[in-house]
Amino acid sequence: MKFTTTLTKVCTNCGIEKEVSEKYFARDKRSKYGFKSTCKECNKIYRKQHYQDHKKDIREKQNKYLHQYYQEHREKILEYKKQHYLIKKGESNLF
Ligand SMILES: [Zn+2]
């Protein structure tokens, strides 16, 4: 038997009634229906806006994180680069 009743939900941000499915709402375990109260479309806009507003902060954080990541995985990265380089070198020798 198929579950045919379509559950709809009004997005708290844009006020548009949308089908409660992963197509329109992002999953959220903490919320009542298991989906976020705002639709995906609004989340996308919000994230974009949030990014615009915090672009500098985000970039700084990312740089910090990357720097930290590099520090922590330097050996692995260097090893990977070395191997990658050797493979590439090996390939080019074939021709
Ligand atoms: Zn919306």
PDB file of the backbone (N, CA, C, O) and the ligand in Angstrom, with CONECT records:
HET     ZN  A 101       1
ATOM      1  N   MET A   1       0.832  -1.207   0.000  1.00  0.00           N
ATOM      2  CA  MET A   1       0.000   0.000   0.000  1.00  0.00           C
ATOM      3  C   MET A   1       0.866   1.255   0.000  1.00  0.00           C
ATOM      4  O   MET A   1       1.862   1.355   0.716  1.00  0.00           O
ATOM      5  N   LYS A   2       0.461   2.178  -0.805  1.00  0.00           N
ATOM      6  CA  LYS A   2       1.238   3.418  -0.904  1.00  0.00           C
ATOM      7  C   LYS A   2       0.631   4.513  -0.054  1.00  0.00           C
ATOM      8  O   LYS A   2      -0.587   4.597   0.108  1.00  0.00           O
ATOM      9  N   PHE A   3       1.484   5.332   0.474  1.00  0.00           N
ATOM     10  CA  PHE A   3       1.071   6.482   1.266  1.00  0.00           C
ATOM     11  C   PHE A   3       0.823   7.633   0.298  1.00  0.00           C
ATOM     12  O   PHE A   3       1.757   8.259  -0.203  1.00  0.00           O
ATOM     13  N   THR A   4      -0.468   7.898   0.046  1.00  0.00           N
ATOM     14  CA  THR A   4      -0.782   8.860  -1.002  1.00  0.00           C
ATOM     15  C   THR A   4      -1.101  10.275  -0.529  1.00  0.00           C
ATOM     16  O   THR A   4      -1.078  11.217  -1.321  1.00  0.00           O
ATOM     17  N   THR A   5      -1.396  10.421   0.751  1.00  0.00           N
ATOM     18  CA  THR A   5      -1.748  11.759   1.237  1.00  0.00           C
ATOM     19  C   THR A   5      -0.525  12.670   1.185  1.00  0.00           C
ATOM     20  O   THR A   5       0.523  12.370   1.757  1.00  0.00           O
ATOM     21  N   THR A   6      -0.686  13.772   0.494  1.00  0.00           N
ATOM     22  CA  THR A   6       0.421  14.716   0.400  1.00  0.00           C
ATOM     23  C   THR A   6       0.337  15.713   1.532  1.00  0.00           C
ATOM     24  O   THR A   6      -0.643  16.444   1.677  1.00  0.00           O
ATOM     25  N   LEU A   7       1.370  15.725   2.317  1.00  0.00           N
ATOM     26  CA  LEU A   7       1.442  16.643   3.445  1.00  0.00           C
ATOM     27  C   LEU A   7       2.045  17.961   2.953  1.00  0.00           C
ATOM     28  O   LEU A   7       3.078  17.979   2.284  1.00  0.00           O
ATOM     29  N   THR A   8       1.394  19.029   3.291  1.00  0.00           N
ATOM     30  CA  THR A   8       1.956  20.320   2.902  1.00  0.00           C
ATOM     31  C   THR A   8       2.267  21.158   4.127  1.00  0.00           C
ATOM     32  O   THR A   8       1.748  20.928   5.220  1.00  0.00           O
ATOM     33  N   LYS A   9       3.105  22.107   3.915  1.00  0.00           N
ATOM     34  CA  LYS A   9       3.585  22.930   5.008  1.00  0.00           C
ATOM     35  C   LYS A   9       3.830  24.324   4.467  1.00  0.00           C
ATOM     36  O   LYS A   9       4.310  24.498   3.346  1.00  0.00           O
ATOM     37  N   VAL A  10       3.491  25.316   5.282  1.00  0.00           N
ATOM     38  CA  VAL A  10       3.732  26.694   4.855  1.00  0.00           C
ATOM     39  C   VAL A  10       5.107  27.128   5.341  1.00  0.00           C
ATOM     40  O   VAL A  10       5.423  27.062   6.529  1.00  0.00           O
ATOM     41  N   CYS A  11       5.892  27.562   4.405  1.00  0.00           N
ATOM     42  CA  CYS A  11       7.241  28.033   4.739  1.00  0.00           C
ATOM     43  C   CYS A  11       7.119  29.278   5.610  1.00  0.00           C
ATOM     44  O   CYS A  11       6.406  30.221   5.264  1.00  0.00           O
ATOM     45  N   THR A  12       7.815  29.274   6.736  1.00  0.00           N
ATOM     46  CA  THR A  12       7.708  30.400   7.663  1.00  0.00           C
ATOM     47  C   THR A  12       8.387  31.660   7.139  1.00  0.00           C
ATOM     48  O   THR A  12       8.203  32.751   7.680  1.00  0.00           O
ATOM     49  N   ASN A  13       9.160  31.498   6.097  1.00  0.00           N
ATOM     50  CA  ASN A  13       9.837  32.673   5.547  1.00  0.00           C
ATOM     51  C   ASN A  13       9.085  33.313   4.387  1.00  0.00           C
ATOM     52  O   ASN A  13       8.776  34.504   4.431  1.00  0.00           O
ATOM     53  N   CYS A  14       8.787  32.528   3.341  1.00  0.00           N
ATOM     54  CA  CYS A  14       8.116  33.112   2.172  1.00  0.00           C
ATOM     55  C   CYS A  14       6.597  32.955   2.226  1.00  0.00           C
ATOM     56  O   CYS A  14       5.882  33.590   1.451  1.00  0.00           O
ATOM     57  N   GLY A  15       6.103  32.116   3.134  1.00  0.00           N
ATOM     58  CA  GLY A  15       4.668  31.944   3.294  1.00  0.00           C
ATOM     59  C   GLY A  15       3.986  31.124   2.211  1.00  0.00           C
ATOM     60  O   GLY A  15       2.758  31.099   2.127  1.00  0.00           O
ATOM     61  N   ILE A  16       4.771  30.458   1.388  1.00  0.00           N
ATOM     62  CA  ILE A  16       4.210  29.643   0.309  1.00  0.00           C
ATOM     63  C   ILE A  16       4.018  28.215   0.809  1.00  0.00           C
ATOM     64  O   ILE A  16       4.900  27.642   1.448  1.00  0.00           O
ATOM     65  N   GLU A  17       2.867  27.660   0.512  1.00  0.00           N
ATOM     66  CA  GLU A  17       2.579  26.293   0.912  1.00  0.00           C
ATOM     67  C   GLU A  17       3.275  25.328  -0.033  1.00  0.00           C
ATOM     68  O   GLU A  17       3.104  25.392  -1.251  1.00  0.00           O
ATOM     69  N   LYS A  18       4.043  24.455   0.537  1.00  0.00           N
ATOM     70  CA  LYS A  18       4.780  23.506  -0.283  1.00  0.00           C
ATOM     71  C   LYS A  18       4.649  22.097   0.257  1.00  0.00           C
ATOM     72  O   LYS A  18       4.366  21.883   1.436  1.00  0.00           O
ATOM     73  N   GLU A  19       4.857  21.160  -0.618  1.00  0.00           N
ATOM     74  CA  GLU A  19       4.768  19.753  -0.249  1.00  0.00           C
ATOM     75  C   GLU A  19       5.896  19.396   0.725  1.00  0.00           C
ATOM     76  O   GLU A  19       7.050  19.772   0.521  1.00  0.00           O
ATOM     77  N   VAL A  20       5.545  18.674   1.769  1.00  0.00           N
ATOM     78  CA  VAL A  20       6.556  18.265   2.735  1.00  0.00           C
ATOM     79  C   VAL A  20       7.317  17.072   2.160  1.00  0.00           C
ATOM     80  O   VAL A  20       6.926  15.917   2.330  1.00  0.00           O
ATOM     81  N   SER A  21       8.380  17.379   1.497  1.00  0.00           N
ATOM     82  CA  SER A  21       9.246  16.339   0.949  1.00  0.00           C
ATOM     83  C   SER A  21      10.640  16.910   0.817  1.00  0.00           C
ATOM     84  O   SER A  21      10.863  18.115   0.934  1.00  0.00           O
ATOM     85  N   GLU A  22      11.564  16.011   0.570  1.00  0.00           N
ATOM     86  CA  GLU A  22      12.949  16.451   0.468  1.00  0.00           C
ATOM     87  C   GLU A  22      13.186  17.368  -0.729  1.00  0.00           C
ATOM     88  O   GLU A  22      14.218  18.030  -0.842  1.00  0.00           O
ATOM     89  N   LYS A  23      12.196  17.382  -1.614  1.00  0.00           N
ATOM     90  CA  LYS A  23      12.315  18.235  -2.791  1.00  0.00           C
ATOM     91  C   LYS A  23      12.194  19.713  -2.411  1.00  0.00           C
ATOM     92  O   LYS A  23      12.842  20.576  -3.003  1.00  0.00           O
ATOM     93  N   TYR A  24      11.361  19.979  -1.424  1.00  0.00           N
ATOM     94  CA  TYR A  24      11.115  21.373  -1.045  1.00  0.00           C
ATOM     95  C   TYR A  24      11.684  21.783   0.309  1.00  0.00           C
ATOM     96  O   TYR A  24      11.994  22.951   0.541  1.00  0.00           O
ATOM     97  N   PHE A  25      11.815  20.799   1.197  1.00  0.00           N
ATOM     98  CA  PHE A  25      12.326  21.118   2.526  1.00  0.00           C
ATOM     99  C   PHE A  25      13.541  20.260   2.876  1.00  0.00           C
ATOM    100  O   PHE A  25      13.603  19.068   2.574  1.00  0.00           O
ATOM    101  N   ALA A  26      14.492  20.912   3.520  1.00  0.00           N
ATOM    102  CA  ALA A  26      15.672  20.166   3.950  1.00  0.00           C
ATOM    103  C   ALA A  26      15.336  19.404   5.221  1.00  0.00           C
ATOM    104  O   ALA A  26      14.536  19.867   6.033  1.00  0.00           O
ATOM    105  N   ARG A  27      15.935  18.258   5.393  1.00  0.00           N
ATOM    106  CA  ARG A  27      15.671  17.444   6.570  1.00  0.00           C
ATOM    107  C   ARG A  27      16.215  18.097   7.834  1.00  0.00           C
ATOM    108  O   ARG A  27      17.284  18.707   7.827  1.00  0.00           O
ATOM    109  N   ASP A  28      15.470  17.958   8.899  1.00  0.00           N
ATOM    110  CA  ASP A  28      15.891  18.469  10.196  1.00  0.00           C
ATOM    111  C   ASP A  28      15.291  17.570  11.270  1.00  0.00           C
ATOM    112  O   ASP A  28      14.095  17.630  11.558  1.00  0.00           O
ATOM    113  N   LYS A  29      16.125  16.757  11.839  1.00  0.00           N
ATOM    114  CA  LYS A  29      15.663  15.775  12.826  1.00  0.00           C
ATOM    115  C   LYS A  29      14.999  16.397  14.041  1.00  0.00           C
ATOM    116  O   LYS A  29      14.114  15.797  14.651  1.00  0.00           O
ATOM    117  N   ARG A  30      15.430  17.605  14.390  1.00  0.00           N
ATOM    118  CA  ARG A  30      14.928  18.239  15.597  1.00  0.00           C
ATOM    119  C   ARG A  30      13.521  18.815  15.439  1.00  0.00           C
ATOM    120  O   ARG A  30      12.823  19.034  16.429  1.00  0.00           O
ATOM    121  N   SER A  31      13.104  19.060  14.188  1.00  0.00           N
ATOM    122  CA  SER A  31      11.803  19.694  14.015  1.00  0.00           C
ATOM    123  C   SER A  31      10.661  18.679  13.969  1.00  0.00           C
ATOM    124  O   SER A  31      10.871  17.480  13.783  1.00  0.00           O
ATOM    125  N   LYS A  32       9.464  19.193  14.142  1.00  0.00           N
ATOM    126  CA  LYS A  32       8.253  18.390  14.274  1.00  0.00           C
ATOM    127  C   LYS A  32       8.027  17.390  13.142  1.00  0.00           C
ATOM    128  O   LYS A  32       7.778  16.210  13.388  1.00  0.00           O
ATOM    129  N   TYR A  33       8.115  17.865  11.911  1.00  0.00           N
ATOM    130  CA  TYR A  33       7.845  17.009  10.766  1.00  0.00           C
ATOM    131  C   TYR A  33       9.093  16.299  10.229  1.00  0.00           C
ATOM    132  O   TYR A  33       9.029  15.519   9.280  1.00  0.00           O
ATOM    133  N   GLY A  34      10.203  16.591  10.857  1.00  0.00           N
ATOM    134  CA  GLY A  34      11.444  16.012  10.352  1.00  0.00           C
ATOM    135  C   GLY A  34      12.039  16.844   9.236  1.00  0.00           C
ATOM    136  O   GLY A  34      13.013  16.450   8.594  1.00  0.00           O
ATOM    137  N   PHE A  35      11.439  17.999   9.016  1.00  0.00           N
ATOM    138  CA  PHE A  35      11.948  18.925   8.000  1.00  0.00           C
ATOM    139  C   PHE A  35      12.048  20.330   8.582  1.00  0.00           C
ATOM    140  O   PHE A  35      11.391  20.664   9.568  1.00  0.00           O
ATOM    141  N   LYS A  36      12.858  21.117   7.967  1.00  0.00           N
ATOM    142  CA  LYS A  36      13.014  22.500   8.421  1.00  0.00           C
ATOM    143  C   LYS A  36      11.726  23.294   8.201  1.00  0.00           C
ATOM    144  O   LYS A  36      10.909  22.940   7.350  1.00  0.00           O
ATOM    145  N   SER A  37      11.550  24.366   8.970  1.00  0.00           N
ATOM    146  CA  SER A  37      10.330  25.166   8.849  1.00  0.00           C
ATOM    147  C   SER A  37      10.387  26.113   7.652  1.00  0.00           C
ATOM    148  O   SER A  37       9.358  26.623   7.208  1.00  0.00           O
ATOM    149  N   THR A  38      11.579  26.344   7.136  1.00  0.00           N
ATOM    150  CA  THR A  38      11.707  27.180   5.942  1.00  0.00           C
ATOM    151  C   THR A  38      12.089  26.301   4.761  1.00  0.00           C
ATOM    152  O   THR A  38      12.822  25.323   4.905  1.00  0.00           O
ATOM    153  N   CYS A  39      11.574  26.671   3.582  1.00  0.00           N
ATOM    154  CA  CYS A  39      11.800  25.836   2.405  1.00  0.00           C
ATOM    155  C   CYS A  39      13.235  25.935   1.890  1.00  0.00           C
ATOM    156  O   CYS A  39      13.990  26.837   2.253  1.00  0.00           O
ATOM    157  N   LYS A  40      13.578  24.996   1.050  1.00  0.00           N
ATOM    158  CA  LYS A  40      14.927  24.948   0.500  1.00  0.00           C
ATOM    159  C   LYS A  40      15.292  26.225  -0.235  1.00  0.00           C
ATOM    160  O   LYS A  40      16.417  26.719  -0.159  1.00  0.00           O
ATOM    161  N   GLU A  41      14.304  26.739  -0.944  1.00  0.00           N
ATOM    162  CA  GLU A  41      14.522  27.954  -1.726  1.00  0.00           C
ATOM    163  C   GLU A  41      14.949  29.106  -0.814  1.00  0.00           C
ATOM    164  O   GLU A  41      15.884  29.844  -1.125  1.00  0.00           O
ATOM    165  N   CYS A  42      14.253  29.246   0.309  1.00  0.00           N
ATOM    166  CA  CYS A  42      14.573  30.304   1.260  1.00  0.00           C
ATOM    167  C   CYS A  42      15.920  30.054   1.929  1.00  0.00           C
ATOM    168  O   CYS A  42      16.690  30.983   2.168  1.00  0.00           O
ATOM    169  N   ASN A  43      16.188  28.804   2.222  1.00  0.00           N
ATOM    170  CA  ASN A  43      17.467  28.475   2.835  1.00  0.00           C
ATOM    171  C   ASN A  43      18.625  28.858   1.930  1.00  0.00           C
ATOM    172  O   ASN A  43      19.665  29.346   2.371  1.00  0.00           O
ATOM    173  N   LYS A  44      18.397  28.614   0.632  1.00  0.00           N
ATOM    174  CA  LYS A  44      19.422  28.922  -0.343  1.00  0.00           C
ATOM    175  C   LYS A  44      19.701  30.422  -0.350  1.00  0.00           C
ATOM    176  O   LYS A  44      20.851  30.862  -0.349  1.00  0.00           O
ATOM    177  N   ILE A  45      18.602  31.201  -0.358  1.00  0.00           N
ATOM    178  CA  ILE A  45      18.729  32.661  -0.368  1.00  0.00           C
ATOM    179  C   ILE A  45      19.383  33.123   0.931  1.00  0.00           C
ATOM    180  O   ILE A  45      20.254  33.993   0.937  1.00  0.00           O
ATOM    181  N   TYR A  46      18.943  32.522   2.021  1.00  0.00           N
ATOM    182  CA  TYR A  46      19.484  32.895   3.323  1.00  0.00           C
ATOM    183  C   TYR A  46      20.982  32.631   3.382  1.00  0.00           C
ATOM    184  O   TYR A  46      21.765  33.460   3.846  1.00  0.00           O
ATOM    185  N   ARG A  47      21.353  31.457   2.902  1.00  0.00           N
ATOM    186  CA  ARG A  47      22.774  31.099   2.926  1.00  0.00           C
ATOM    187  C   ARG A  47      23.598  32.056   2.078  1.00  0.00           C
ATOM    188  O   ARG A  47      24.700  32.452   2.457  1.00  0.00           O
ATOM    189  N   LYS A  48      23.043  32.422   0.920  1.00  0.00           N
ATOM    190  CA  LYS A  48      23.725  33.330   0.006  1.00  0.00           C
ATOM    191  C   LYS A  48      23.912  34.688   0.692  1.00  0.00           C
ATOM    192  O   LYS A  48      24.988  35.285   0.668  1.00  0.00           O
ATOM    193  N   GLN A  49      22.801  35.149   1.309  1.00  0.00           N
ATOM    194  CA  GLN A  49      22.820  36.431   2.000  1.00  0.00           C
ATOM    195  C   GLN A  49      23.805  36.383   3.161  1.00  0.00           C
ATOM    196  O   GLN A  49      24.595  37.302   3.380  1.00  0.00           O
ATOM    197  N   HIS A  50      23.729  35.289   3.888  1.00  0.00           N
ATOM    198  CA  HIS A  50      24.597  35.100   5.036  1.00  0.00           C
ATOM    199  C   HIS A  50      26.055  35.117   4.583  1.00  0.00           C
ATOM    200  O   HIS A  50      26.925  35.690   5.239  1.00  0.00           O
ATOM    201  N   TYR A  51      26.295  34.473   3.446  1.00  0.00           N
ATOM    202  CA  TYR A  51      27.648  34.419   2.912  1.00  0.00           C
ATOM    203  C   TYR A  51      28.125  35.811   2.525  1.00  0.00           C
ATOM    204  O   TYR A  51      29.262  36.195   2.800  1.00  0.00           O
ATOM    205  N   GLN A  52      27.217  36.573   1.868  1.00  0.00           N
ATOM    206  CA  GLN A  52      27.557  37.936   1.468  1.00  0.00           C
ATOM    207  C   GLN A  52      27.887  38.789   2.695  1.00  0.00           C
ATOM    208  O   GLN A  52      28.838  39.571   2.694  1.00  0.00           O
ATOM    209  N   ASP A  53      27.081  38.617   3.731  1.00  0.00           N
ATOM    210  CA  ASP A  53      27.271  39.414   4.943  1.00  0.00           C
ATOM    211  C   ASP A  53      28.526  39.032   5.712  1.00  0.00           C
ATOM    212  O   ASP A  53      29.150  39.862   6.372  1.00  0.00           O
ATOM    213  N   HIS A  54      28.883  37.751   5.611  1.00  0.00           N
ATOM    214  CA  HIS A  54      30.009  37.260   6.418  1.00  0.00           C
ATOM    215  C   HIS A  54      31.154  36.748   5.570  1.00  0.00           C
ATOM    216  O   HIS A  54      31.982  35.952   6.014  1.00  0.00           O
ATOM    217  N   LYS A  55      31.178  37.224   4.343  1.00  0.00           N
ATOM    218  CA  LYS A  55      32.179  36.741   3.393  1.00  0.00           C
ATOM    219  C   LYS A  55      33.591  36.795   3.967  1.00  0.00           C
ATOM    220  O   LYS A  55      34.358  35.836   3.882  1.00  0.00           O
ATOM    221  N   LYS A  56      33.903  37.929   4.543  1.00  0.00           N
ATOM    222  CA  LYS A  56      35.256  38.125   5.056  1.00  0.00           C
ATOM    223  C   LYS A  56      35.545  37.164   6.211  1.00  0.00           C
ATOM    224  O   LYS A  56      36.596  36.526   6.270  1.00  0.00           O
ATOM    225  N   ASP A  57      34.576  37.084   7.125  1.00  0.00           N
ATOM    226  CA  ASP A  57      34.727  36.195   8.278  1.00  0.00           C
ATOM    227  C   ASP A  57      34.896  34.760   7.833  1.00  0.00           C
ATOM    228  O   ASP A  57      35.777  34.038   8.302  1.00  0.00           O
ATOM    229  N   ILE A  58      34.013  34.358   6.898  1.00  0.00           N
ATOM    230  CA  ILE A  58      34.034  32.978   6.429  1.00  0.00           C
ATOM    231  C   ILE A  58      35.383  32.662   5.783  1.00  0.00           C
ATOM    232  O   ILE A  58      35.987  31.618   6.031  1.00  0.00           O
ATOM    233  N   ARG A  59      35.831  33.595   4.950  1.00  0.00           N
ATOM    234  CA  ARG A  59      37.101  33.374   4.266  1.00  0.00           C
ATOM    235  C   ARG A  59      38.244  33.266   5.263  1.00  0.00           C
ATOM    236  O   ARG A  59      39.133  32.426   5.124  1.00  0.00           O
ATOM    237  N   GLU A  60      38.204  34.123   6.261  1.00  0.00           N
ATOM    238  CA  GLU A  60      39.253  34.096   7.282  1.00  0.00           C
ATOM    239  C   GLU A  60      39.237  32.775   8.025  1.00  0.00           C
ATOM    240  O   GLU A  60      40.277  32.176   8.298  1.00  0.00           O
ATOM    241  N   LYS A  61      38.021  32.333   8.347  1.00  0.00           N
ATOM    242  CA  LYS A  61      37.875  31.065   9.051  1.00  0.00           C
ATOM    243  C   LYS A  61      38.390  29.916   8.201  1.00  0.00           C
ATOM    244  O   LYS A  61      39.088  29.024   8.685  1.00  0.00           O
ATOM    245  N   GLN A  62      38.027  29.958   6.907  1.00  0.00           N
ATOM    246  CA  GLN A  62      38.453  28.899   5.999  1.00  0.00           C
ATOM    247  C   GLN A  62      39.967  28.876   5.871  1.00  0.00           C
ATOM    248  O   GLN A  62      40.592  27.815   5.882  1.00  0.00           O
ATOM    249  N   ASN A  63      40.545  30.065   5.749  1.00  0.00           N
ATOM    250  CA  ASN A  63      41.992  30.154   5.633  1.00  0.00           C
ATOM    251  C   ASN A  63      42.664  29.603   6.880  1.00  0.00           C
ATOM    252  O   ASN A  63      43.656  28.878   6.808  1.00  0.00           O
ATOM    253  N   LYS A  64      42.101  29.963   8.016  1.00  0.00           N
ATOM    254  CA  LYS A  64      42.618  29.498   9.288  1.00  0.00           C
ATOM    255  C   LYS A  64      42.549  27.974   9.346  1.00  0.00           C
ATOM    256  O   LYS A  64      43.495  27.294   9.745  1.00  0.00           O
ATOM    257  N   TYR A  65      41.377  27.467   8.928  1.00  0.00           N
ATOM    258  CA  TYR A  65      41.162  26.033   8.952  1.00  0.00           C
ATOM    259  C   TYR A  65      42.124  25.324   8.005  1.00  0.00           C
ATOM    260  O   TYR A  65      42.722  24.307   8.355  1.00  0.00           O
ATOM    261  N   LEU A  66      42.263  25.874   6.808  1.00  0.00           N
ATOM    262  CA  LEU A  66      43.150  25.271   5.829  1.00  0.00           C
ATOM    263  C   LEU A  66      44.586  25.256   6.331  1.00  0.00           C
ATOM    264  O   LEU A  66      45.321  24.282   6.171  1.00  0.00           O
ATOM    265  N   HIS A  67      44.950  26.365   6.938  1.00  0.00           N
ATOM    266  CA  HIS A  67      46.301  26.484   7.467  1.00  0.00           C
ATOM    267  C   HIS A  67      46.531  25.421   8.546  1.00  0.00           C
ATOM    268  O   HIS A  67      47.555  24.739   8.585  1.00  0.00           O
ATOM    269  N   GLN A  68      45.528  25.320   9.415  1.00  0.00           N
ATOM    270  CA  GLN A  68      45.612  24.349  10.497  1.00  0.00           C
ATOM    271  C   GLN A  68      45.649  22.933   9.934  1.00  0.00           C
ATOM    272  O   GLN A  68      46.431  22.090  10.376  1.00  0.00           O
ATOM    273  N   TYR A  69      44.796  22.695   8.960  1.00  0.00           N
ATOM    274  CA  TYR A  69      44.719  21.384   8.323  1.00  0.00           C
ATOM    275  C   TYR A  69      46.063  21.030   7.705  1.00  0.00           C
ATOM    276  O   TYR A  69      46.555  19.908   7.826  1.00  0.00           O
ATOM    277  N   TYR A  70      46.630  22.010   7.048  1.00  0.00           N
ATOM    278  CA  TYR A  70      47.918  21.785   6.395  1.00  0.00           C
ATOM    279  C   TYR A  70      48.991  21.469   7.431  1.00  0.00           C
ATOM    280  O   TYR A  70      49.816  20.575   7.245  1.00  0.00           O
ATOM    281  N   GLN A  71      48.959  22.228   8.530  1.00  0.00           N
ATOM    282  CA  GLN A  71      49.933  21.995   9.589  1.00  0.00           C
ATOM    283  C   GLN A  71      49.811  20.575  10.147  1.00  0.00           C
ATOM    284  O   GLN A  71      50.804  19.893  10.400  1.00  0.00           O
ATOM    285  N   GLU A  72      48.558  20.161  10.327  1.00  0.00           N
ATOM    286  CA  GLU A  72      48.313  18.854  10.929  1.00  0.00           C
ATOM    287  C   GLU A  72      48.579  17.697   9.979  1.00  0.00           C
ATOM    288  O   GLU A  72      48.950  16.603  10.403  1.00  0.00           O
ATOM    289  N   HIS A  73      48.385  17.950   8.692  1.00  0.00           N
ATOM    290  CA  HIS A  73      48.525  16.862   7.721  1.00  0.00           C
ATOM    291  C   HIS A  73      49.668  17.088   6.746  1.00  0.00           C
ATOM    292  O   HIS A  73      49.705  16.510   5.660  1.00  0.00           O
ATOM    293  N   ARG A  74      50.583  17.925   7.150  1.00  0.00           N
ATOM    294  CA  ARG A  74      51.671  18.304   6.259  1.00  0.00           C
ATOM    295  C   ARG A  74      52.409  17.087   5.690  1.00  0.00           C
ATOM    296  O   ARG A  74      52.667  16.999   4.489  1.00  0.00           O
ATOM    297  N   GLU A  75      52.736  16.166   6.577  1.00  0.00           N
ATOM    298  CA  GLU A  75      53.467  14.980   6.157  1.00  0.00           C
ATOM    299  C   GLU A  75      52.707  14.217   5.073  1.00  0.00           C
ATOM    300  O   GLU A  75      53.264  13.832   4.045  1.00  0.00           O
ATOM    301  N   LYS A  76      51.416  14.013   5.338  1.00  0.00           N
ATOM    302  CA  LYS A  76      50.577  13.268   4.405  1.00  0.00           C
ATOM    303  C   LYS A  76      50.465  13.981   3.066  1.00  0.00           C
ATOM    304  O   LYS A  76      50.559  13.368   2.002  1.00  0.00           O
ATOM    305  N   ILE A  77      50.263  15.295   3.144  1.00  0.00           N
ATOM    306  CA  ILE A  77      50.112  16.084   1.925  1.00  0.00           C
ATOM    307  C   ILE A  77      51.385  16.024   1.101  1.00  0.00           C
ATOM    308  O   ILE A  77      51.348  15.837  -0.115  1.00  0.00           O
ATOM    309  N   LEU A  78      52.499  16.183   1.776  1.00  0.00           N
ATOM    310  CA  LEU A  78      53.781  16.144   1.071  1.00  0.00           C
ATOM    311  C   LEU A  78      54.013  14.773   0.448  1.00  0.00           C
ATOM    312  O   LEU A  78      54.504  14.647  -0.674  1.00  0.00           O
ATOM    313  N   GLU A  79      53.646  13.754   1.213  1.00  0.00           N
ATOM    314  CA  GLU A  79      53.799  12.379   0.734  1.00  0.00           C
ATOM    315  C   GLU A  79      52.924  12.153  -0.501  1.00  0.00           C
ATOM    316  O   GLU A  79      53.353  11.555  -1.489  1.00  0.00           O
ATOM    317  N   TYR A  80      51.698  12.644  -0.417  1.00  0.00           N
ATOM    318  CA  TYR A  80      50.752  12.511  -1.529  1.00  0.00           C
ATOM    319  C   TYR A  80      51.281  13.230  -2.756  1.00  0.00           C
ATOM    320  O   TYR A  80      51.250  12.704  -3.869  1.00  0.00           O
ATOM    321  N   LYS A  81      51.764  14.438  -2.531  1.00  0.00           N
ATOM    322  CA  LYS A  81      52.285  15.234  -3.646  1.00  0.00           C
ATOM    323  C   LYS A  81      53.477  14.540  -4.292  1.00  0.00           C
ATOM    324  O   LYS A  81      53.625  14.533  -5.514  1.00  0.00           O
ATOM    325  N   LYS A  82      54.307  13.969  -3.462  1.00  0.00           N
ATOM    326  CA  LYS A  82      55.502  13.274  -3.947  1.00  0.00           C
ATOM    327  C   LYS A  82      55.087  12.089  -4.818  1.00  0.00           C
ATOM    328  O   LYS A  82      55.604  11.883  -5.916  1.00  0.00           O
ATOM    329  N   GLN A  83      54.129  11.312  -4.284  1.00  0.00           N
ATOM    330  CA  GLN A  83      53.665  10.129  -5.004  1.00  0.00           C
ATOM    331  C   GLN A  83      53.001  10.520  -6.311  1.00  0.00           C
ATOM    332  O   GLN A  83      53.227   9.921  -7.362  1.00  0.00           O
ATOM    333  N   HIS A  84      52.172  11.548  -6.203  1.00  0.00           N
ATOM    334  CA  HIS A  84      51.448  12.028  -7.370  1.00  0.00           C
ATOM    335  C   HIS A  84      52.439  12.472  -8.441  1.00  0.00           C
ATOM    336  O   HIS A  84      52.277  12.180  -9.626  1.00  0.00           O
ATOM    337  N   TYR A  85      53.442  13.166  -8.001  1.00  0.00           N
ATOM    338  CA  TYR A  85      54.450  13.687  -8.910  1.00  0.00           C
ATOM    339  C   TYR A  85      55.195  12.530  -9.556  1.00  0.00           C
ATOM    340  O   TYR A  85      55.456  12.537 -10.759  1.00  0.00           O
ATOM    341  N   LEU A  86      55.531  11.548  -8.751  1.00  0.00           N
ATOM    342  CA  LEU A  86      56.272  10.394  -9.268  1.00  0.00           C
ATOM    343  C   LEU A  86      55.447   9.630 -10.293  1.00  0.00           C
ATOM    344  O   LEU A  86      55.966   9.186 -11.317  1.00  0.00           O
ATOM    345  N   ILE A  87      54.152   9.482 -10.006  1.00  0.00           N
ATOM    346  CA  ILE A  87      53.269   8.780 -10.935  1.00  0.00           C
ATOM    347  C   ILE A  87      53.209   9.533 -12.263  1.00  0.00           C
ATOM    348  O   ILE A  87      53.320   8.957 -13.345  1.00  0.00           O
ATOM    349  N   LYS A  88      53.030  10.842 -12.129  1.00  0.00           N
ATOM    350  CA  LYS A  88      52.938  11.679 -13.336  1.00  0.00           C
ATOM    351  C   LYS A  88      54.235  11.583 -14.136  1.00  0.00           C
ATOM    352  O   LYS A  88      54.229  11.478 -15.362  1.00  0.00           O
ATOM    353  N   LYS A  89      55.324  11.621 -13.418  1.00  0.00           N
ATOM    354  CA  LYS A  89      56.636  11.558 -14.040  1.00  0.00           C
ATOM    355  C   LYS A  89      56.767  10.210 -14.765  1.00  0.00           C
ATOM    356  O   LYS A  89      57.250  10.118 -15.893  1.00  0.00           O
ATOM    357  N   GLY A  90      56.302   9.159 -14.042  1.00  0.00           N
ATOM    358  CA  GLY A  90      56.376   7.816 -14.613  1.00  0.00           C
ATOM    359  C   GLY A  90      55.569   7.707 -15.883  1.00  0.00           C
ATOM    360  O   GLY A  90      55.981   7.073 -16.854  1.00  0.00           O
ATOM    361  N   GLU A  91      54.413   8.338 -15.858  1.00  0.00           N
ATOM    362  CA  GLU A  91      53.531   8.312 -17.030  1.00  0.00           C
ATOM    363  C   GLU A  91      54.181   9.000 -18.223  1.00  0.00           C
ATOM    364  O   GLU A  91      54.161   8.506 -19.350  1.00  0.00           O
ATOM    365  N   SER A  92      54.753  10.151 -17.928  1.00  0.00           N
ATOM    366  CA  SER A  92      55.322  10.934 -19.026  1.00  0.00           C
ATOM    367  C   SER A  92      56.527  10.226 -19.638  1.00  0.00           C
ATOM    368  O   SER A  92      56.877  10.463 -20.794  1.00  0.00           O
ATOM    369  N   ASN A  93      57.165   9.346 -18.840  1.00  0.00           N
ATOM    370  CA  ASN A  93      58.312   8.615 -19.362  1.00  0.00           C
ATOM    371  C   ASN A  93      57.918   7.561 -20.380  1.00  0.00           C
ATOM    372  O   ASN A  93      58.731   7.089 -21.174  1.00  0.00           O
ATOM    373  N   LEU A  94      56.617   7.204 -20.326  1.00  0.00           N
ATOM    374  CA  LEU A  94      56.138   6.171 -21.234  1.00  0.00           C
ATOM    375  C   LEU A  94      56.098   6.662 -22.687  1.00  0.00           C
ATOM    376  O   LEU A  94      56.140   5.875 -23.633  1.00  0.00           O
ATOM    377  N   PHE A  95      56.019   7.932 -22.819  1.00  0.00           N
ATOM    378  CA  PHE A  95      55.891   8.473 -24.174  1.00  0.00           C
ATOM    379  C   PHE A  95      57.203   9.058 -24.692  1.00  0.00           C
ATOM    380  O   PHE A  95      57.257   9.552 -25.818  1.00  0.00           O
TER     381      PHE A  95
HETATM  382 ZN    ZN A 101      10.218  29.680   1.612  1.00  0.00          ZN2+
END
